[in-house]
Amino acid sequence: MSTQTINLTLKVWRQNGPNDKGRLDTFHAKNISRDMSFLEMLDVVNEGLSEKGLEPIAFDSDCREGICGMCGAMVNGHAHGPESETTLCQLHMRHFKDGDKIYIEPFRARAFKIIKDLVIDRSAFDQIIQKGGYISVNTGGAPDANAIPISLEKSSLAMDAAACIGCGACVASCPNASAMLFVSAKISHLGLLPQGQPEANMRTSKMICEMDRLGFGNCSNERECEAACPKGIIIENIARMNRAFLKSVFFARTNDS
């Protein structure tokens, strides 16, 4: 075997649907190039399964550039694998050793139903966004780009939060299956900017209520979400969201009275 290739034993979760019991099946990945990404390695394994007339391993992918948030699996207990700030499609096989045994499982949470094998339903995130992840813009002529001054600090914080790709690694890594890092990132990247202020109170309360309704857990400051996030979203966003929620409750009670 070339020093540029490795042989691996894969223990992969197989499940035909949300109501299927599921199991770990063993596969052997042979002569895998160290330059391959993790998903390319799975492609090679699937090609071999197809040639034998066996059912390939189902997994999600799209851009394969760490942008879309489609890919994602637990690799040896780590969301997206052992490397920090790396999506599964960006994880390369040079980070593994010849003869390694790799356990590959789907992201698990009550709100993330397993569709098949490693493929999960992330539509719960879409439902949260639909509740308030937008801003209203008045029609008419386009305003001057410099008409609304925004500080560098605020714009930088908003852009950092906007880097969230909604992959679900934060939920899968949290012992409570909390979506608060995801929700707080969406609330922050809109709420920090002047354009997001008109809906700020409504956005926070509705998105948090929808998160709870969908069955996500609460945050207990374990910081596993922050460690697993492939885009480096920090938990300060959760603190900002909690302050915004208290503010929205105060204004709601003031308006009611």
C-alpha positions in Angstrom: 0.0 0.0 0.0 1.3 3.5 -0.9 2.1 5.8 2.0 -0.3 8.2 0.4 -3.3 5.8 0.9 -4.8 4.3 4.0 -7.2 1.5 4.9 -10.1 2.1 7.3 -12.9 0.3 9.1 -16.1 2.2 9.1 -18.9 1.6 11.5 -21.8 3.5 9.8 -25.3 4.0 11.1 -28.0 2.6 8.7 -31.6 3.4 9.2 -34.4 3.2 6.6 -36.6 5.9 8.1 -37.6 7.7 11.4 -39.6 4.6 12.5 -36.9 2.1 11.7 -34.8 0.7 14.6 -31.5 1.4 12.9 -28.1 -0.3 13.4 -24.3 0.1 12.9 -23.0 -1.7 9.9 -19.3 -2.4 9.2 -17.6 -1.3 5.9 -14.0 -1.5 4.8 -12.6 1.6 3.0 -9.4 0.4 1.2 -6.7 2.4 -0.5 -8.2 5.8 0.4 -6.1 8.8 -0.7 -5.0 11.0 2.2 -5.9 14.0 -0.1 -9.6 13.0 -0.2 -12.3 14.8 1.7 -14.4 12.7 4.1 -17.3 12.9 1.7 -15.1 11.8 -1.2 -14.1 8.8 0.9 -17.8 8.0 1.3 -18.3 8.4 -2.4 -15.6 5.7 -3.0 -17.2 3.4 -0.5 -20.6 3.9 -2.1 -19.2 3.2 -5.6 -17.9 -0.1 -4.3 -21.2 -1.0 -2.7 -23.1 -0.1 -6.0 -20.7 -2.4 -8.0 -21.6 -5.2 -5.6 -25.4 -4.5 -6.0 -25.6 -3.3 -2.4 -27.4 -0.2 -1.2 -25.1 2.9 -0.9 -24.8 4.9 2.3 -27.2 7.8 2.3 -25.7 11.2 3.3 -26.3 14.8 2.5 -24.1 17.1 0.5 -24.4 20.0 -1.9 -21.7 22.7 -2.4 -18.9 20.7 -0.8 -17.2 24.0 0.0 -18.3 24.5 3.6 -21.0 27.0 2.7 -24.3 25.3 2.3 -24.7 23.5 5.7 -26.1 20.4 4.1 -23.4 17.9 5.1 -22.9 16.8 8.6 -22.5 13.7 10.7 -21.0 12.6 14.0 -17.5 11.2 13.4 -16.2 9.4 16.4 -18.5 11.4 18.5 -17.6 14.8 17.1 -19.9 16.9 14.9 -18.2 17.3 11.5 -15.2 15.3 12.8 -12.3 16.1 15.1 -11.0 19.2 13.4 -12.2 22.6 14.7 -14.1 25.1 12.5 -14.3 22.5 9.7 -17.4 21.1 7.9 -17.6 17.4 7.1 -16.9 18.2 3.4 -13.8 20.1 4.3 -12.4 17.3 6.6 -9.6 15.5 4.9 -8.5 11.9 5.3 -4.9 13.0 6.2 -6.3 13.6 9.7 -6.8 9.8 10.1 -4.3 7.0 10.4 -4.0 3.7 8.5 -6.1 1.1 10.3 -8.3 3.5 12.1 -11.9 2.5 13.0 -14.3 5.4 12.4 -17.8 5.6 13.8 -20.2 7.6 11.6 -23.6 8.5 12.9 -26.3 11.1 12.1 -26.9 14.3 14.1 -29.4 13.4 16.8 -32.2 15.5 18.3 -35.9 15.3 18.8 -36.4 18.0 16.2 -34.1 16.4 13.6 -35.9 13.3 12.3 -33.7 10.7 10.5 -34.8 10.4 6.9 -32.3 7.7 6.0 -28.9 6.6 7.3 -26.9 9.9 7.8 -29.6 12.1 6.3 -31.7 14.2 8.7 -34.6 16.6 8.4 -33.4 20.1 9.3 -36.7 21.8 8.3 -37.2 22.8 11.9 -34.5 25.4 11.3 -36.5 26.7 8.4 -39.6 27.0 10.5 -37.7 29.1 13.1 -36.5 31.4 10.4 -40.0 31.8 9.0 -41.2 33.1 12.3 -39.0 36.2 12.2 -35.7 35.8 10.3 -36.4 38.8 8.0 -36.6 42.6 7.9 -39.1 44.8 6.2 -37.9 47.3 3.6 -40.0 50.3 2.4 -40.5 50.4 -1.3 -39.2 53.4 -3.3 -35.9 54.5 -4.5 -32.8 52.8 -3.2 -31.3 54.8 -0.2 -27.8 56.0 -0.3 -25.4 53.3 1.0 -24.0 55.7 3.6 -27.3 57.2 4.7 -27.5 55.0 7.9 -24.2 55.0 9.8 -23.2 51.7 11.4 -20.3 51.3 13.7 -17.5 48.9 12.8 -18.1 47.0 16.0 -21.8 46.4 15.3 -21.2 45.5 11.6 -18.4 43.1 12.5 -20.5 41.4 15.2 -23.4 41.1 12.7 -21.2 39.7 10.0 -19.7 37.1 12.4 -23.2 36.0 13.4 -24.3 35.9 9.8 -21.6 33.3 9.1 -23.9 30.6 10.5 -24.8 28.1 7.8 -27.5 26.3 9.8 -25.8 22.8 9.6 -27.1 21.7 13.0 -23.8 20.8 14.6 -24.6 23.0 17.6 -27.8 21.0 18.3 -26.1 17.6 17.8 -23.3 18.5 20.1 -25.4 20.0 22.9 -26.3 17.5 25.7 -29.8 19.2 25.7 -30.1 19.4 21.9 -30.5 23.1 22.2 -30.8 25.3 19.1 -30.0 28.5 21.0 -26.6 29.1 19.2 -28.3 28.9 15.8 -31.3 31.0 16.8 -29.1 33.6 18.6 -26.9 33.9 15.5 -29.9 34.7 13.3 -31.3 37.1 15.9 -27.9 38.8 16.3 -27.1 39.3 12.6 -30.4 41.1 12.0 -30.9 42.7 15.4 -27.5 44.4 15.5 -28.1 46.4 12.4 -30.4 49.4 12.1 -32.4 47.8 9.3 -33.5 45.0 11.7 -34.7 47.2 14.5 -38.5 47.6 13.5 -39.1 43.8 14.0 -36.5 43.3 16.7 -38.9 42.5 19.6 -41.3 40.5 17.5 -38.4 38.6 15.9 -36.8 37.5 19.2 -40.0 36.4 20.9 -41.4 34.5 18.0 -38.3 32.7 17.0 -37.6 31.6 20.6 -41.2 30.4 21.1 -41.0 28.5 17.8 -37.7 26.9 18.9 -39.4 25.7 22.1 -42.5 24.5 20.3 -40.4 22.3 18.0 -38.8 20.5 20.9 -35.3 21.8 21.1 -33.7 21.9 24.6 -32.6 24.8 26.6 -29.0 26.1 27.0 -27.1 25.1 30.1 -23.8 26.8 29.1 -21.9 23.6 28.3 -20.3 25.4 25.3 -20.3 22.2 23.3 -22.1 24.1 20.6 -19.4 26.8 20.3 -16.7 24.1 20.1 -18.5 22.2 17.4 -19.6 25.2 15.2 -17.7 25.0 11.9 -18.0 28.8 11.5 -16.8 29.8 14.9 -20.1 31.3 16.2 -19.6 32.3 19.8 -22.0 31.9 22.7 -22.0 35.6 23.4 -24.8 35.6 20.9 -26.9 33.6 23.3 -26.4 36.2 26.0 -27.4 38.9 23.6 -30.5 36.9 22.6 -31.5 36.4 26.2 -31.2 40.2 26.9 -33.3 40.8 23.7 -35.9 38.4 24.9 -36.3 40.1 28.3 -36.6 43.4 26.5 -39.3 42.0 24.2 -41.2 40.7 27.2 -41.0 44.0 28.9 -42.3 45.9 25.9 -45.1 43.4 25.3 -46.3 43.9 28.9 -45.9 47.7 28.6 -48.0 47.7 25.5 -50.6 45.5 27.0 -51.0 47.8 30.0 
